[in-house]
Amino acid sequence: MRKFKFTKERFALCIILAISVILNFANLTIEGYGNGYYAAGVKSMLMNFKNFFFVSFDPAGFVSIDKPPLGFWIQTISAKIFGFSGWSILFPEALAGVISVGVLYYIVKRSFGEIAGLISALCLAITPVFVATSRNNTIDNLLIVILLFACLFLSRAAEEGKLKYLIISLALVGLGFNIKMLQAYMIAPALYITYLISSAVPVKQRIKHLIISTLILGVISLSWAAAVDLVPSQNRPFVGSSTNNTVTELIFGHNGLERLSSTNGGMGGGPSGRVGKSQSKEFKNSLGKNQSNSQSGNSNAPSGMTHLQNSGNSNGWRFGSSTQGPQGGPGGQNEGNSKNQVGGPSGNGLSGSFGGQTTAGITRLFSKNVLSDQIVWFLPLAIFGFIAAAIIEKLKFPFNNRKKLDLVLWIL
């Protein structure tokens, strides 16, 4: 066993982690419940296992949240342990932010040394938008930390040519899919290309490894979606923001192609409120039942939540005890747009609609808007660092060492 030495680099890492802890956790309660739509879902999920498994938005188990379950399962477990509060919901996100800083340091240090790792960790820890997501319940940081671990294991797989590390990497991406669906796959091209160009094992073996790992990725990614879609619709909540009451459509519709187009009506922390034509009658009938229940003394309202009045949607709940955080509201932007559409819950407030005022599209991050202002903070440093490292390492085939492989991974 190697003796632990407290070097100045490790002392610097402790300082950076302490900064991250302070930025993520300090006065966390002022954020209230964060996005009220997701917080209401967590409250409902605490009530019974059915609501928990199907990530039900409302206590009656009528409609689900417009996201997969893993991130909200973690938030619900936190609320179960510490009691339901804004702090307990935000705690997993803030903790994931701190862990992400440490993981990024380790990944960069493995290939480029401790100084580079410290600079990377510090940049991540103090980036304003990263701190903002660490203090919000929109589950972005849980996805970030999962994908950072996926990159770490992919780096090991490409370096050593071992199937087990590749399987772990893509399995983690599959878990990320169950946090924010197709967003987790944004790093998949980088993972596949990096492993393909590595020279640790013959190319045929690399392809074989990728096929096996991809099958595992698909199974993990679609496990919950398949389980939900196989349950008869009358025995589960309506899939929020889907047009045909299936998670499959939610994956490729609201959480897929709509994110690349300007036709997405739902902005930010709530679903678009669409209900498919074939389902609208069933949706409205169920909505009427919930309305009659709520009017008889708010019998379904969870503690600390009150029914929204005069909102145009009888199935909405909000937190009556908190005025600090954005409140979840119903009826989103699509309410009443069409006779076949019924407004669904949607988060109100900045935390749920960050970037929602920008035009959706592939160039969204690079147009002049609030999102591009966030991405350019350290972009020049990253570009300069890559060019310098590529020149020093003579980035060309064969990719037979850790630095070359990680340079390709990060630039992709």
C-alpha positions in Angstrom: 0.0 0.0 0.0 1.4 3.4 -1.0 1.6 6.0 1.7 -0.6 8.9 1.2 1.3 12.2 0.7 -0.4 15.5 1.1 1.3 17.4 -1.7 0.7 21.0 -2.7 -1.2 19.8 -5.7 -3.6 17.8 -3.5 -3.9 20.8 -1.2 -4.8 22.9 -4.2 -7.4 20.3 -5.2 -8.9 20.5 -1.7 -9.2 24.3 -2.1 -10.9 23.9 -5.5 -13.3 21.3 -4.1 -14.0 23.6 -1.1 -14.8 26.4 -3.5 -17.2 24.1 -5.4 -18.9 23.1 -2.1 -19.4 26.7 -1.1 -20.7 27.8 -4.4 -23.1 24.8 -4.7 -24.3 24.5 -1.1 -24.1 28.0 0.5 -27.5 29.2 1.4 -29.1 26.6 -0.8 -32.5 27.0 0.9 -32.9 30.4 -0.8 -33.6 28.5 -4.1 -36.9 27.3 -2.6 -38.1 24.2 -4.4 -36.3 25.1 -7.6 -38.5 24.1 -10.6 -41.9 23.7 -9.0 -43.1 21.2 -11.7 -40.4 18.7 -10.9 -40.6 19.3 -7.2 -44.3 18.5 -7.3 -43.5 15.3 -9.1 -41.0 14.3 -6.3 -43.7 15.0 -3.7 -46.1 12.8 -5.5 -43.5 10.1 -6.0 -43.0 9.9 -2.2 -46.6 8.8 -1.8 -46.5 5.3 -3.2 -44.4 3.0 -5.3 -46.6 3.3 -8.4 -46.1 7.1 -8.5 -42.4 6.5 -7.8 -41.9 4.0 -10.6 -43.9 5.9 -13.2 -42.5 9.4 -12.1 -46.1 10.7 -11.6 -46.5 14.4 -11.5 -49.7 14.4 -9.5 -50.7 12.5 -6.3 -53.5 10.8 -8.1 -51.1 9.2 -10.6 -52.8 10.8 -13.6 -50.0 12.2 -15.7 -46.2 11.6 -15.5 -43.3 14.0 -15.7 -41.9 14.6 -19.2 -38.5 13.0 -18.3 -37.2 9.5 -17.6 -37.0 8.4 -14.0 -33.5 8.0 -12.7 -32.7 11.6 -11.8 -36.1 12.0 -10.0 -35.7 8.7 -8.3 -32.5 10.0 -6.7 -34.2 13.2 -5.7 -37.1 11.2 -4.2 -34.7 9.0 -2.2 -33.0 12.1 -0.9 -36.4 13.6 0.1 -37.3 10.3 1.8 -34.0 10.3 3.8 -33.9 14.0 4.8 -37.6 14.9 4.6 -39.4 16.7 1.7 -38.0 20.2 1.4 -36.3 22.4 -1.2 -32.9 21.6 0.3 -33.4 17.8 0.1 -34.5 18.0 -3.5 -31.5 20.2 -4.5 -29.0 18.3 -2.5 -28.2 15.5 -5.1 -27.6 18.2 -7.8 -25.3 20.2 -5.6 -23.4 17.1 -4.6 -23.2 15.9 -8.2 -21.6 19.2 -9.1 -18.8 18.8 -6.5 -18.2 15.2 -7.6 -18.0 16.3 -11.2 -15.2 18.7 -10.3 -13.2 15.9 -8.7 -13.8 13.5 -11.6 -12.8 16.0 -14.2 -9.6 16.7 -12.3 -8.8 12.9 -12.2 -9.6 12.4 -15.9 -7.4 15.3 -17.1 -4.6 14.5 -14.6 -4.3 10.9 -15.9 -3.2 12.2 -19.3 -1.9 15.7 -18.9 -0.6 16.1 -15.4 -1.8 17.6 -12.1 -1.5 21.2 -13.1 -3.8 20.7 -16.2 -6.2 18.7 -14.0 -6.3 21.5 -11.4 -7.0 24.2 -14.1 -9.8 22.1 -15.6 -11.4 21.4 -12.2 -11.2 25.1 -11.3 -12.7 26.2 -14.6 -15.7 23.8 -14.1 -16.2 24.8 -10.5 -16.5 28.5 -11.1 -18.4 28.5 -14.4 -21.6 30.4 -13.6 -24.0 28.2 -15.5 -22.5 25.1 -13.9 -23.1 26.6 -10.5 -26.6 27.5 -11.5 -27.4 24.0 -12.6 -25.9 22.7 -9.3 -28.5 24.8 -7.4 -31.4 23.6 -9.5 -33.5 20.4 -9.6 -33.5 20.1 -13.4 -31.2 17.0 -13.1 -28.6 18.3 -15.5 -25.7 17.8 -13.0 -26.7 14.2 -12.4 -26.3 13.7 -16.1 -23.0 15.5 -16.2 -21.4 13.4 -13.5 -22.6 10.1 -15.1 -21.2 11.1 -18.5 -17.9 12.2 -16.9 -17.5 8.7 -15.4 -18.4 7.3 -18.8 -15.5 9.3 -20.4 -13.2 8.0 -17.7 -13.9 4.4 -18.4 -13.8 5.0 -22.1 -10.3 6.4 -21.7 -9.3 3.3 -19.9 -10.9 1.1 -22.6 -9.2 2.9 -25.4 -5.8 2.8 -23.7 -5.9 -0.9 -22.6 -8.3 -2.4 -25.2 -10.4 -4.1 -22.5 -14.0 -4.9 -23.1 -15.1 -4.5 -19.5 -14.2 -0.8 -19.4 -16.0 -0.2 -22.7 -19.1 -2.0 -21.4 -19.0 0.1 -18.2 -18.7 3.3 -20.2 -21.6 2.7 -22.5 -23.7 1.3 -19.6 -23.2 4.6 -17.8 -24.4 6.4 -21.0 -27.5 4.1 -20.8 -28.1 5.3 -17.3 -27.6 8.8 -18.5 -30.3 8.1 -21.1 -32.6 7.3 -18.2 -31.9 10.8 -16.7 -32.4 13.0 -19.7 -33.0 10.7 -22.7 -31.2 11.6 -26.0 -29.1 14.3 -24.3 -26.9 11.5 -22.9 -26.1 10.3 -26.4 -24.5 13.6 -27.4 -21.2 12.3 -26.3 -21.6 8.9 -28.0 -19.9 9.8 -31.2 -16.8 10.9 -29.3 -16.8 7.6 -27.3 -17.2 5.4 -30.4 -14.6 7.3 -32.6 -12.0 7.4 -29.8 -12.3 3.6 -29.2 -12.3 2.9 -33.0 -9.0 4.8 -33.6 -7.2 3.3 -30.7 -4.6 0.7 -31.4 -4.5 -1.3 -28.3 -6.3 -4.3 -30.0 -6.9 -5.2 -33.6 -9.6 -3.4 -35.5 -11.9 -6.4 -35.8 -11.8 -6.9 -32.0 -12.6 -3.2 -31.5 -15.6 -3.5 -33.7 -16.7 -6.7 -31.9 -16.3 -4.9 -28.5 -18.4 -2.0 -29.8 -21.2 -4.2 -31.0 -21.4 -6.1 -27.7 -21.3 -2.8 -25.7 -23.9 -1.2 -27.9 -26.3 -4.0 -27.3 -25.9 -3.5 -23.6 -26.3 0.3 -24.1 -29.6 -0.3 -25.9 -30.9 -2.7 -23.2 -30.2 -0.3 -20.4 -31.4 2.8 -22.2 -34.8 1.3 -23.2 -35.4 -0.8 -20.1 -37.7 1.7 -18.3 -39.3 2.9 -21.5 -40.2 -0.6 -22.5 -41.5 -1.4 -19.0 -43.8 1.6 -19.1 -45.1 1.1 -22.6 -45.9 -2.6 -21.9 -48.2 -1.6 -19.1 -51.8 -1.0 -20.2 -52.5 2.7 -20.4 -55.4 2.4 -17.9 -53.1 1.0 -15.3 -50.5 3.8 -15.4 -50.2 7.6 -15.6 -50.5 9.3 -19.0 -47.0 9.9 -20.4 -46.6 13.7 -20.0 -45.9 15.6 -23.2 -46.3 12.6 -25.5 -48.8 12.6 -28.3 -49.8 9.0 -28.1 -49.3 8.1 -24.4 -46.0 6.2 -25.0 -42.5 6.8 -23.7 -41.2 5.9 -27.2 -42.9 8.9 -28.7 -41.7 11.1 -25.8 -38.1 10.0 -26.6 -38.2 11.0 -30.3 -40.8 13.7 -30.1 -40.8 16.2 -27.2 -37.4 15.2 -25.9 -35.9 14.5 -29.3 -36.7 16.2 -32.6 -38.6 19.0 -31.0 -35.4 20.1 -29.3 -33.8 20.7 -32.7 -36.8 22.7 -34.1 -38.5 25.9 -33.3 -41.9 24.2 -33.1 -41.4 23.1 -29.5 -44.2 24.8 -27.5 -43.0 23.7 -24.1 -40.2 25.7 -22.7 -38.0 24.7 -19.9 -39.1 22.9 -16.8 -42.4 21.4 -17.9 -43.9 19.5 -20.8 -45.4 21.1 -23.8 -48.8 20.1 -22.6 -49.7 18.2 -25.8 -52.1 15.3 -25.8 -52.6 13.3 -28.9 -55.8 13.5 -30.8 -56.7 9.9 -30.1 -56.1 10.4 -26.4 -57.6 13.8 -25.8 -61.0 12.5 -24.8 -59.5 10.2 -22.3 -57.2 12.9 -21.0 -60.1 15.4 -20.6 -62.3 12.9 -18.9 -59.6 12.0 -16.4 -58.9 15.7 -15.9 -62.6 16.2 -15.1 -62.4 13.5 -12.4 -59.4 15.1 -10.9 -61.1 18.5 -10.9 -64.1 17.2 -9.0 -61.7 15.5 -6.5 -59.7 18.7 -6.0 -62.8 20.9 -5.5 -64.0 18.7 -2.6 -61.5 20.0 -0.1 -58.3 19.4 -2.1 -58.3 15.8 -0.9 -55.4 14.9 -3.2 -53.1 17.8 -2.3 -49.9 16.8 -0.7 -48.9 18.6 2.5 -47.3 21.9 1.8 -49.0 22.2 -1.6 -52.2 24.0 -2.6 -54.4 23.6 -5.6 -54.0 26.3 -8.3 -57.1 28.3 -8.7 -58.4 30.1 -11.7 -55.5 28.8 -13.8 -57.3 27.1 -16.6 -56.0 23.7 -15.5 -57.5 21.8 -12.6 -54.7 19.4 -12.2 -52.0 21.8 -11.2 -50.4 22.1 -7.8 -48.1 24.6 -6.2 -46.2 25.0 -3.0 -48.1 27.3 -0.8 -45.4 27.7 1.8 -42.6 28.9 -0.3 -42.3 32.2 -2.0 -38.6 32.1 -2.8 -38.5 29.6 -5.6 -40.2 29.5 -8.9 -43.6 27.9 -8.6 -44.8 25.1 -10.8 -47.8 26.1 -12.7 -50.1 24.3 -15.1 -51.3 25.1 -18.5 -48.0 25.9 -20.0 -47.7 27.7 -23.3 -49.9 25.3 -25.3 -53.1 25.5 -23.3 -56.0 26.1 -25.6 -54.0 26.1 -28.7 -56.2 23.5 -30.3 -59.3 21.6 -29.6 -57.3 18.4 -29.4 -54.7 19.8 -27.0 -54.9 20.1 -23.3 -52.5 22.3 -21.4 -50.1 20.3 -19.2 -48.1 21.5 -16.3 -45.1 23.6 -17.0 -42.5 25.2 -14.8 -42.7 29.0 -14.3 -39.8 31.1 -13.5 -36.2 31.4 -14.7 -35.0 28.1 -13.3 -37.3 26.2 -15.6 -37.0 28.2 -18.7 -33.4 29.1 -19.0 -32.7 29.6 -22.7 -36.3 29.2 -23.5 -36.5 32.6 -25.1 -34.0 31.6 -27.8 -34.8 30.0 -31.1 -34.3 26.3 -31.0 -31.8 24.8 -33.5 -28.3 23.3 -33.9 -26.7 26.8 -33.9 -28.5 27.7 -30.6 -25.3 27.7 -28.5 -23.4 29.9 -31.0 -25.9 32.6 -31.8 -25.9 35.8 -29.8 -28.2 34.9 -26.9 -28.1 34.0 -23.2 -26.8 30.5 -24.0 -23.9 31.6 -26.1 -22.9 34.0 -23.4 -22.4 31.1 -21.1 -20.5 28.7 -23.4 -17.8 31.2 -24.4 -16.4 31.8 -20.9 -13.5 29.4 -21.2 -13.8 28.4 -24.9 -10.7 30.4 -26.0 -8.6 28.7 -23.3 -9.9 25.3 -24.3 -9.1 25.9 -28.0 -5.6 27.2 -27.3 -4.9 24.3 -25.0 -6.0 21.7 -27.6 -3.9 23.3 -30.3 -0.8 23.5 -28.1 -1.2 19.9 -26.9 -1.9 18.6 -30.4 1.4 20.3 -31.6 3.4 18.9 -28.7 2.0 15.4 -29.0 2.1 15.4 -32.9 -1.5 14.3 -33.1 -1.5 11.8 -35.9 -1.8 8.0 -36.4 -1.2 5.8 -34.7 -3.1 6.8 -31.6 -1.2 4.6 -29.3 -0.8 6.6 -26.1 -3.1 8.0 -23.5 -2.5 11.7 -24.4 -3.4 11.3 -28.0 -6.5 9.3 -27.3 -7.8 11.8 -24.6 -7.1 14.7 -26.9 -9.4 13.1 -29.5 -12.0 12.3 -26.9 -12.1 15.8 -25.5 -12.1 17.7 -28.8 -14.9 15.6 -30.1 
